[in-house]
Amino acid sequence: HERLGEETRQGTVVGQIQGPEDQVKEMKFWLKNVGSPSSRIDRAVFSNERDIPKWSCKAFVPATEHANPC
């Protein structure tokens, strides 16, 4: 199982998002403006954005459910 978000030693989180463009935009908005209840968002930087022919994940299950089908 692959984790899509990981906390760094600097206290930041890095990860990747895959999916339909509208859902990616919605997730980016959530990451930039809402975040998890215990997070403090100072800024959000998105890079290396590109179209990919095949996603490596078919679904997302929150880490709180202890499973991710990637």
ABEGO torsion letter per residue (X at the ends): XBBABBBBAAGBBBBBBBEBAAAAAAAAAAAAAAEBAABBBABBBBBGBBBBABBABABBBBAAAGBBAX
